[in-house]
């Protein structure tokens, strides 16, 4: 299965730089182990990260890139094996 990461960010709020920085860090960390990291424009203060359509981060959670990457790693592994890890 493929793993797709989507970063939706608020254009009027100026979240573009954070979105690009996050995208770069994810791509540098995973290389070809994930299929796509896409940016999606939004509004209303949004800054969310989804993996295969499931939201793993939104801006009120506190931005911790190491935690975000760990969550993506777990979900990518689950996608490859077809098994969901126990919480």
N, C-alpha and C positions, 0 to 999 in steps of 0.2 A: 504494500500500500504506500501511497505517497503522503508526505507530510507538508502541509502548507501553513505558513504563518502569515497572518494579516495584522498589520498595525494601522488602526484607524485613528486619525488625529484631527483636531479642530484647526482649520485653516485660519479663521479670524483671530483665534487665540494665540497664534504664533507657535504652535507645537511642532512645526515642520522640522526644526533642527533636532529636537529630541527624537522624533520619529526616524529621521535619517541616521542619527547616531545609534539608536537601538537596532535598526536594520543592519547597519554595518557590523556591530558587535555580534549579532546573531549569525550573520554570514561568515565572519571571521572564525567564530567558534565552531560552527558545524560544517563549513565547507560544503561538500556534496552530499552530506548525510541527510539533508532535508531538500525538498524539491523546489520550494519557492518561498520568498519573503516579500510580500507585496505591501505597498502603502495604499491606503484608502483615505481620501479626503472626507472630512466630516465637519460638523459645526456643533454649537451648543456646549462647548467645553470638553468634548469627548477626547479621550486618549485611552484606547483599549487595545489589547493584544489577544488574538484568537489563534488557536491551533486546530486545524481541521474543523473550523466553524465553532469550536467551543471556547468561550471566553476564559482566559487564564489570568488576566490582569485588567484592572481599570484604575484610573488615576487616584481614587480615594483610598486605595490599598497601600500606598507608599511605594515609591519606585525603588526596587531592589533588583538590579540587573542580574546578579548571581542567582537569585531565587527564580527569576523569570527563565533564565537559561536552564536551570535544573528542571523546571516544570516542562519546558519544551523537550529536553532530553528524555524525560520519562514518557511523555506522550509520543515522541517519535519511536521509542523502543516498543511501546505498546502497539503502535501502528504496524511496525515491522513484524512483530511476533503474533499479533492478533489477540494478545492476552492483556487484560487490564490489571495493573498492580493493585494490591490491597492498600487502603488508606492508612 
